Amino acid sequence: IEIDGGPDNGARGISASRSRREAAFARLADAHLGRAYRLAAVLLGSDVEGQDAVQDAAVTAWQSFHSLRDADRFDAWFDRILVNGCRDEILRNLYLLFGCYA
């Protein structure tokens, strides 16, 4: 395995790469979370549901972080994940209320 530093690094190279990826994600997400909470709360009509939606979006974003091509587009990429999650939650609530999708 050759990750950051050559084949002789083994587990240390993988660990260092993972640490850098985690730090990059944390830095990008932390800078965006306040705005994300406000957006989700507005879309869902509740601070609590907004917080849940942001947490779910953060997990999804972390799992898909490898697919982010440009760190400068993190905000738009994260917002799309968040808005899609909020939309799914709204549709789920409509289904529970009315028994069908609108």
Secondary structure, 3 states (H helix, E strand, C coil): CCCCCCHHHCHHHHHHHHHHHHHHHHHHHHHHHHHHHHHHHHHHCCHHHHHHHHHHHHHHHHHCHHHCCCHHHHHHHHHHHHHHHHHHHHHHHHHHHHCCCC
